[in-house]
Amino acid sequence: MMKHFTSIHDVADLAELLRQAKLVKEKPFAREQLGHHKSMCLLFFNASLRTRLSTQKAAFHLGLHTVVFDIQQGGWNLEFEDGTVMRGDKAEHVKEAAAVIGQYFDIIGIRTFAGLKNKEEDYAEQVIGQFKRYAGKPILNLESSTRHPLQSFTDLITIEEHKKTEKPKVVLTWAPHPRALPQAVANSFLEWMGATAYEVVVTHPPGYELDEAFTKGIPIVYDQQEAFENADFIYAKNWSSLKEYGKVVSEDQSWMVTAEKMKLTRQAKFMHCLPVRRNVIVEDAVLDSDQSIVIPQAANRVVAAQTVLQEMLRTNP
């Protein structure tokens, strides 16, 4: 049963969801009538490549008609605060916008990044929350301020496919980036990994600690090379500071993932959610090697989205 899909907390049985994902990959058109006469709207407040295309492809496999709407370019500026006197640049309130979209579609997907200016506002997940409140239809998280559950489910599927031991060592490593990026992918990845029996480690420079709600029980190692020792999977991702919210407190290039560091691992597979900045996050020698599985990982975005959409359509006939 899956009314909404906004985080791992909407998943009743993770093992069963993984089993369904395997079936989806084997026979992608097995349930092509499930979405017949159903429709989905994908609302993008932010840019996207993999999420946009993979979710549309997944919907196609299910016979689910999909409309993509770049709301920042083609829609009205939305107001999300209650009781606001709307004399500014916001022409429509989410109460009406969400309710109207809910009248038109059976499922609503939303992609909205953190503003990285106000931690409390971002971590309140206002956009996702308001659409859940007013749309009256199932909400699919295409990446929000604090989580990216479709990516994390994809990551789990990919690790399950490539692991050589039942309990692999999985390392999430911070890597440098010239821009301030949200914590969503890192948060979500740790949340999903925490639901497995894997040995999970996170490594980053001081000042890049994530919210304890996502790291509870997970070892934090400030020495990247120590963390890499005997790892089976290396997942690289940048995120901005939580304590000095939204700030880049270090661009230490020594944290880039290199072929030399990968030698410390047990022939670990390299993962990244993409897009990735070559020779900043990871050097070419790693990304272009046989150890890199970023392309199969990206391909599994279709599998993850289709598996989730199947469950949502079954729950909400």
The 8 nearest C-alpha neighbors of each residue, nearest first, counted from 0:
[[1, 314, 2, 310, 11, 311, 313, 10],
 [0, 2, 311, 3, 314, 310, 9, 10],
 [1, 3, 137, 311, 314, 0, 315, 4],
 [4, 2, 137, 138, 1, 139, 5, 9],
 [5, 3, 139, 9, 6, 140, 138, 1],
 [4, 6, 140, 139, 3, 9, 148, 138],
 [7, 5, 8, 148, 9, 4, 146, 140],
 [6, 8, 9, 10, 191, 148, 5, 190],
 [7, 9, 6, 10, 11, 5, 4, 190],
 [10, 8, 7, 4, 6, 1, 11, 3],
 [11, 9, 7, 8, 12, 13, 1, 4],
 [10, 12, 9, 13, 0, 8, 1, 7],
 [11, 13, 15, 14, 10, 16, 17, 0],
 [14, 12, 16, 15, 10, 17, 11, 194],
 [15, 13, 17, 16, 12, 18, 19, 11],
 [14, 16, 18, 17, 13, 12, 19, 20],
 [15, 17, 13, 19, 18, 14, 20, 12],
 [18, 16, 20, 14, 15, 19, 13, 21],
 [17, 19, 15, 21, 20, 16, 14, 22],
 [18, 20, 16, 22, 17, 21, 23, 15],
 [21, 19, 17, 23, 18, 22, 306, 302],
 [20, 22, 24, 18, 19, 23, 25, 17],
 [23, 21, 25, 19, 20, 24, 26, 18],
 [24, 22, 27, 20, 26, 21, 25, 19],
 [23, 25, 21, 22, 26, 27, 302, 20],
 [24, 26, 22, 23, 21, 27, 20, 29],
 [25, 27, 23, 29, 28, 24, 22, 30],
 [28, 26, 23, 24, 29, 60, 25, 30],
 [27, 29, 31, 60, 30, 26, 61, 23],
 [28, 30, 26, 27, 31, 23, 61, 60],
 [31, 29, 32, 33, 28, 61, 27, 60],
 [30, 32, 61, 62, 28, 60, 33, 29],
 [33, 31, 35, 30, 34, 62, 61, 63],
 [34, 32, 30, 31, 35, 61, 62, 312],
 [35, 33, 63, 62, 37, 61, 32, 36],
 [34, 36, 32, 62, 37, 33, 63, 61],
 [37, 35, 34, 38, 63, 64, 62, 32],
 [38, 36, 34, 35, 63, 105, 64, 39],
 [37, 39, 64, 104, 105, 63, 65, 106],
 [40, 38, 106, 65, 104, 107, 105, 64],
 [41, 39, 66, 107, 65, 67, 108, 42],
 [40, 42, 108, 67, 107, 109, 68, 66],
 [43, 41, 109, 68, 108, 69, 40, 67],
 [44, 42, 69, 110, 45, 70, 109, 68],
 [43, 45, 111, 71, 70, 110, 69, 42],
 [46, 44, 43, 111, 110, 47, 112, 71],
 [47, 45, 43, 48, 44, 110, 69, 51],
 [46, 48, 51, 50, 49, 45, 43, 52],
 [47, 49, 51, 50, 52, 46, 53, 274],
 [50, 48, 52, 51, 53, 47, 297, 300],
 [51, 49, 53, 52, 48, 54, 47, 141],
 [50, 52, 48, 49, 54, 47, 53, 55],
 [51, 53, 55, 49, 54, 50, 48, 56],
 [54, 52, 301, 56, 50, 55, 49, 51],
 [55, 53, 57, 56, 52, 304, 51, 50],
 [54, 56, 58, 52, 57, 53, 59, 51],
 [57, 55, 53, 59, 54, 58, 52, 60],
 [58, 56, 305, 54, 60, 301, 59, 55],
 [57, 59, 63, 55, 61, 60, 56, 54],
 [60, 58, 56, 62, 61, 57, 63, 55],
 [61, 59, 57, 28, 58, 31, 62, 27],
 [62, 60, 31, 58, 34, 59, 63, 33],
 [61, 63, 34, 31, 59, 35, 32, 60],
 [64, 62, 34, 58, 61, 37, 38, 59],
 [65, 63, 38, 39, 37, 62, 58, 66],
 [64, 66, 39, 38, 40, 63, 67, 55],
 [65, 67, 40, 41, 39, 68, 64, 38],
 [68, 66, 41, 40, 42, 65, 69, 43],
 [67, 69, 42, 70, 41, 43, 66, 40],
 [70, 68, 43, 72, 71, 73, 42, 44],
 [69, 71, 74, 73, 72, 68, 44, 43],
 [72, 70, 69, 44, 74, 73, 76, 75],
 [73, 71, 70, 69, 74, 75, 68, 44],
 [72, 74, 70, 69, 71, 75, 68, 76],
 [75, 73, 70, 71, 72, 76, 69, 68],
 [74, 76, 90, 77, 91, 73, 70, 89],
 [75, 77, 89, 90, 91, 74, 78, 88],
 [78, 76, 91, 89, 92, 93, 75, 79],
 [77, 79, 92, 89, 93, 80, 91, 76],
 [78, 80, 93, 92, 77, 81, 126, 129],
 [81, 79, 78, 83, 82, 92, 93, 125],
 [82, 80, 83, 79, 78, 92, 94, 84],
 [81, 83, 80, 84, 85, 79, 78, 92],
 [84, 82, 81, 85, 80, 78, 79, 86],
 [85, 83, 86, 82, 87, 81, 80, 78],
 [84, 86, 87, 83, 89, 90, 88, 78],
 [85, 87, 84, 88, 89, 90, 83, 78],
 [88, 86, 89, 85, 90, 84, 78, 83],
 [87, 89, 90, 76, 86, 85, 77, 78],
 [90, 88, 76, 77, 78, 87, 91, 85],
 [89, 91, 76, 75, 88, 77, 92, 85],
 [92, 90, 77, 89, 78, 75, 76, 93],
 [91, 93, 78, 94, 77, 95, 79, 96],
 [92, 94, 96, 95, 97, 79, 78, 77],
 [95, 93, 92, 133, 97, 96, 98, 129],
 [94, 96, 98, 93, 97, 92, 99, 91],
 [97, 95, 93, 99, 98, 94, 100, 92],
 [98, 96, 134, 100, 93, 99, 130, 95],
 [97, 99, 134, 101, 95, 133, 96, 100],
 [100, 98, 102, 96, 101, 97, 95, 103],
 [101, 99, 103, 97, 102, 98, 96, 104],
 [100, 102, 134, 98, 99, 103, 104, 136],
 [101, 103, 99, 100, 104, 98, 134, 105],
 [102, 104, 100, 101, 99, 105, 38, 40],
 [105, 103, 38, 39, 101, 106, 102, 100],
 [104, 106, 38, 39, 136, 37, 107, 101],
 [107, 105, 39, 137, 104, 136, 138, 40],
 [108, 106, 40, 138, 39, 41, 139, 137],
 [107, 109, 139, 41, 138, 42, 140, 40],
 [110, 108, 42, 141, 140, 41, 43, 139],
 [111, 109, 141, 142, 43, 44, 143, 42],
 [110, 112, 143, 44, 45, 142, 109, 144],
 [113, 111, 144, 143, 114, 45, 110, 142],
 [112, 114, 144, 115, 121, 181, 111, 143],
 [113, 115, 116, 112, 121, 117, 144, 181],
 [116, 114, 245, 113, 117, 244, 118, 181],
 [117, 115, 114, 245, 118, 244, 121, 113],
 [116, 118, 120, 119, 115, 121, 114, 244],
 [119, 117, 121, 120, 122, 244, 116, 115],
 [118, 120, 122, 121, 117, 123, 124, 116],
 [121, 119, 123, 117, 118, 122, 124, 125],
 [120, 122, 118, 123, 113, 144, 119, 124],
 [121, 123, 124, 119, 120, 118, 145, 144],
 [122, 124, 120, 121, 125, 119, 128, 118],
 [125, 123, 122, 121, 127, 126, 128, 144],
 [124, 126, 128, 123, 127, 129, 120, 121],
 [127, 125, 129, 128, 124, 130, 79, 111],
 [128, 126, 130, 129, 125, 124, 131, 109],
 [129, 127, 125, 131, 126, 130, 124, 132],
 [128, 130, 132, 126, 131, 127, 125, 133],
 [129, 131, 133, 132, 134, 127, 128, 97],
 [132, 130, 128, 129, 133, 134, 127, 138],
 [131, 133, 129, 130, 128, 134, 135, 94],
 [132, 134, 130, 98, 97, 135, 94, 131],
 [135, 133, 98, 97, 101, 130, 136, 131],
 [134, 136, 133, 101, 131, 132, 98, 137],
 [137, 135, 134, 101, 106, 105, 138, 107],
 [138, 136, 3, 106, 2, 107, 139, 135],
 [139, 137, 3, 107, 108, 106, 4, 131],
 [138, 140, 108, 4, 5, 107, 3, 141],
 [139, 141, 5, 142, 109, 108, 4, 138],
 [140, 142, 110, 109, 108, 139, 147, 50],
 [143, 141, 147, 110, 140, 146, 111, 112],
 [142, 144, 111, 112, 146, 145, 110, 147],
 [143, 145, 113, 112, 121, 183, 146, 124],
 [144, 146, 183, 143, 122, 182, 186, 113],
 [147, 145, 183, 187, 143, 142, 148, 184],
 [146, 148, 142, 184, 150, 187, 149, 183],
 [149, 147, 151, 150, 6, 146, 152, 187],
 [150, 148, 152, 151, 147, 153, 303, 304],
 [151, 149, 153, 148, 152, 147, 154, 300],
 [150, 152, 154, 148, 188, 153, 149, 187],
 [151, 153, 155, 149, 154, 150, 148, 303],
 [152, 154, 150, 156, 151, 303, 155, 300],
 [155, 153, 151, 157, 152, 156, 150, 158],
 [154, 156, 152, 158, 157, 153, 159, 151],
 [157, 155, 153, 159, 154, 158, 152, 160],
 [156, 158, 154, 160, 155, 159, 296, 153],
 [159, 157, 155, 161, 160, 156, 162, 154],
 [160, 158, 156, 157, 162, 161, 155, 154],
 [159, 161, 157, 158, 162, 156, 155, 163],
 [162, 160, 158, 159, 157, 163, 268, 156],
 [161, 163, 159, 158, 164, 160, 167, 165],
 [164, 162, 161, 165, 167, 231, 166, 160],
 [165, 163, 166, 167, 162, 231, 168, 161],
 [164, 166, 167, 163, 162, 197, 196, 159],
 [165, 167, 197, 164, 196, 198, 168, 162],
 [168, 166, 197, 164, 231, 198, 169, 165],
 [167, 169, 198, 230, 231, 199, 197, 232],
 [170, 168, 232, 199, 231, 198, 167, 230],
 [171, 169, 200, 233, 201, 199, 234, 172],
 [172, 170, 201, 234, 235, 233, 200, 202],
 [171, 173, 202, 235, 201, 203, 234, 170],
 [172, 174, 203, 237, 236, 235, 202, 171],
 [173, 175, 237, 280, 254, 255, 236, 235],
 [176, 174, 250, 280, 252, 237, 251, 279],
 [175, 177, 178, 237, 250, 279, 280, 174],
 [176, 178, 250, 175, 179, 247, 279, 180],
 [179, 177, 176, 180, 247, 239, 246, 175],
 [178, 180, 239, 247, 245, 246, 238, 181],
 [179, 181, 238, 239, 178, 237, 182, 245],
 [182, 180, 238, 183, 239, 113, 115, 179],
 [181, 183, 238, 185, 184, 186, 145, 239],
 [184, 182, 145, 146, 186, 181, 185, 147],
 [185, 183, 187, 147, 186, 182, 188, 146],
 [184, 186, 188, 182, 187, 183, 189, 236],
 [187, 185, 183, 189, 184, 188, 213, 182],
 [186, 188, 146, 190, 184, 189, 185, 147],
 [187, 189, 151, 185, 191, 190, 186, 184],
 [190, 188, 192, 191, 187, 186, 193, 213],
 [189, 191, 187, 193, 188, 213, 192, 186],
 [192, 190, 193, 188, 194, 189, 187, 151],
 [193, 191, 189, 194, 195, 190, 188, 199],
 [192, 194, 190, 191, 195, 189, 199, 196],
 [193, 195, 192, 191, 190, 196, 13, 197],
 [196, 194, 192, 193, 197, 191, 198, 166],
 [195, 197, 166, 198, 194, 193, 192, 165],
 [198, 196, 166, 167, 195, 199, 168, 169],
 [197, 199, 168, 169, 167, 166, 196, 200],
 [200, 198, 169, 197, 170, 168, 217, 201],
 [201, 199, 170, 218, 217, 219, 171, 169],
 [202, 200, 171, 219, 170, 172, 220, 218],
 [203, 201, 220, 172, 221, 219, 223, 171],
 [202, 204, 173, 221, 172, 207, 205, 201],
 [205, 203, 221, 207, 206, 202, 173, 222],
 [206, 204, 207, 203, 221, 208, 249, 248],
 [207, 205, 208, 204, 240, 248, 242, 241],
 [206, 208, 240, 205, 204, 203, 209, 241],
 [207, 209, 206, 241, 210, 205, 240, 203],
 [210, 208, 241, 211, 207, 214, 213, 186],
 [209, 211, 212, 213, 214, 208, 241, 186],
 [212, 210, 214, 213, 215, 209, 208, 216],
 [211, 213, 210, 214, 215, 209, 190, 186],
 [212, 214, 211, 190, 186, 210, 215, 189],
 [215, 213, 211, 217, 212, 216, 189, 210],
 [216, 214, 211, 217, 213, 212, 218, 210],
 [215, 217, 214, 218, 193, 213, 211, 219],
 [216, 218, 214, 215, 200, 199, 219, 201],
 [219, 217, 200, 201, 220, 216, 199, 214],
 [218, 220, 201, 202, 200, 217, 221, 203],
 [221, 219, 202, 222, 226, 201, 218, 223],
 [220, 222, 203, 202, 204, 223, 219, 205],
 [223, 221, 225, 220, 224, 226, 202, 203],
 [224, 222, 226, 225, 202, 221, 227, 203],
 [223, 225, 227, 226, 222, 228, 260, 263],
 [224, 226, 222, 223, 227, 228, 220, 221],
 [225, 227, 223, 224, 228, 220, 222, 202],
 [228, 226, 224, 230, 225, 264, 263, 223],
 [227, 229, 263, 264, 225, 230, 226, 224],
 [230, 228, 264, 265, 227, 263, 231, 168],
 [231, 229, 264, 168, 227, 228, 232, 265],
 [232, 230, 267, 168, 265, 167, 169, 268],
 [231, 233, 267, 169, 268, 230, 269, 170],
 [234, 232, 269, 170, 270, 268, 171, 169],
 [233, 235, 270, 171, 271, 170, 172, 269],
 [236, 234, 172, 271, 171, 173, 174, 233],
 [237, 235, 173, 174, 172, 271, 238, 234],
 [236, 238, 174, 173, 175, 176, 180, 239],
 [239, 237, 180, 182, 181, 236, 240, 179],
 [238, 240, 179, 245, 180, 247, 246, 181],
 [241, 239, 207, 244, 246, 243, 245, 242],
 [240, 242, 244, 243, 209, 245, 239, 207],
 [241, 243, 244, 240, 206, 208, 207, 245],
 [244, 242, 240, 241, 246, 245, 248, 206],
 [243, 245, 241, 242, 240, 246, 118, 115],
 [244, 246, 115, 239, 240, 179, 116, 243],
 [245, 247, 240, 244, 239, 243, 248, 179],
 [248, 246, 239, 249, 179, 240, 245, 250],
 [247, 249, 246, 240, 206, 250, 239, 243],
 [248, 250, 251, 247, 175, 204, 206, 207],
 [251, 249, 175, 252, 176, 177, 248, 247],
 [250, 252, 253, 249, 254, 175, 255, 174],
 [253, 251, 254, 255, 250, 175, 279, 174],
 [252, 254, 251, 255, 256, 175, 174, 250],
 [255, 253, 252, 174, 251, 256, 175, 223],
 [256, 254, 280, 281, 174, 253, 252, 279],
 [257, 255, 281, 254, 282, 280, 260, 258],
 [258, 256, 260, 259, 282, 281, 255, 285],
 [257, 259, 261, 285, 260, 284, 262, 256],
 [258, 260, 257, 262, 261, 263, 256, 285],
 [261, 259, 257, 262, 258, 263, 224, 256],
 [260, 262, 258, 263, 264, 259, 257, 267],
 [263, 261, 260, 264, 259, 258, 266, 265],
 [264, 262, 228, 261, 260, 227, 229, 265],
 [263, 265, 229, 230, 228, 262, 261, 266],
 [264, 266, 229, 267, 231, 230, 263, 262],
 [267, 265, 264, 268, 231, 262, 290, 261],
 [268, 266, 231, 232, 265, 264, 230, 269],
 [267, 269, 290, 232, 291, 233, 231, 292],
 [268, 270, 291, 233, 290, 292, 232, 234],
 [271, 269, 234, 293, 292, 233, 291, 235],
 [270, 272, 273, 235, 234, 293, 236, 269],
 [271, 273, 274, 270, 150, 297, 293, 275],
 [274, 272, 275, 271, 293, 297, 49, 276],
 [273, 275, 272, 276, 271, 48, 49, 277],
 [274, 276, 273, 277, 280, 271, 272, 281],
 [277, 275, 279, 280, 278, 274, 281, 176],
 [278, 276, 279, 281, 282, 275, 280, 283],
 [277, 279, 282, 281, 280, 283, 276, 255],
 [278, 280, 277, 276, 281, 255, 175, 176],
 [281, 279, 255, 174, 276, 175, 278, 277],
 [282, 280, 256, 278, 255, 279, 277, 257],
 [281, 283, 278, 284, 257, 285, 277, 256],
 [284, 282, 286, 285, 287, 278, 277, 281],
 [283, 285, 282, 287, 286, 258, 288, 257],
 [286, 284, 288, 283, 258, 287, 282, 257],
 [285, 287, 283, 291, 288, 284, 282, 281],
 [288, 286, 285, 284, 283, 291, 289, 290],
 [289, 287, 285, 290, 286, 291, 284, 283],
 [288, 290, 291, 287, 292, 285, 268, 286],
 [289, 291, 268, 288, 269, 292, 267, 285],
 [290, 292, 269, 289, 286, 288, 268, 293],
 [293, 291, 295, 294, 270, 269, 296, 268],
 [292, 294, 296, 270, 295, 291, 271, 297],
 [293, 295, 297, 296, 292, 298, 291, 299],
 [296, 294, 298, 297, 292, 293, 299, 157],
 [295, 297, 293, 294, 299, 298, 157, 292],
 [296, 298, 294, 299, 300, 295, 293, 49],
 [299, 297, 295, 300, 296, 301, 294, 302],
 [298, 300, 302, 301, 296, 297, 153, 303],
 [299, 301, 303, 298, 297, 302, 153, 53],
 [302, 300, 53, 299, 304, 57, 303, 305],
 [301, 303, 299, 305, 300, 304, 24, 306],
 [304, 302, 300, 306, 153, 305, 301, 152],
 [303, 305, 307, 301, 306, 302, 54, 57],
 [306, 304, 57, 308, 302, 307, 303, 301],
 [305, 307, 309, 303, 20, 304, 308, 302],
 [306, 308, 310, 304, 309, 305, 303, 311],
 [309, 307, 311, 305, 310, 306, 304, 312],
 [310, 308, 312, 306, 307, 311, 305, 313],
 [309, 311, 313, 307, 308, 312, 1, 314],
 [310, 312, 308, 314, 1, 313, 309, 315],
 [313, 311, 315, 309, 314, 310, 316, 308],
 [314, 312, 310, 311, 315, 316, 309, 0],
 [313, 315, 311, 0, 312, 1, 316, 310],
 [314, 316, 312, 313, 311, 2, 137, 1],
 [315, 312, 313, 314, 311, 33, 34, 37]]
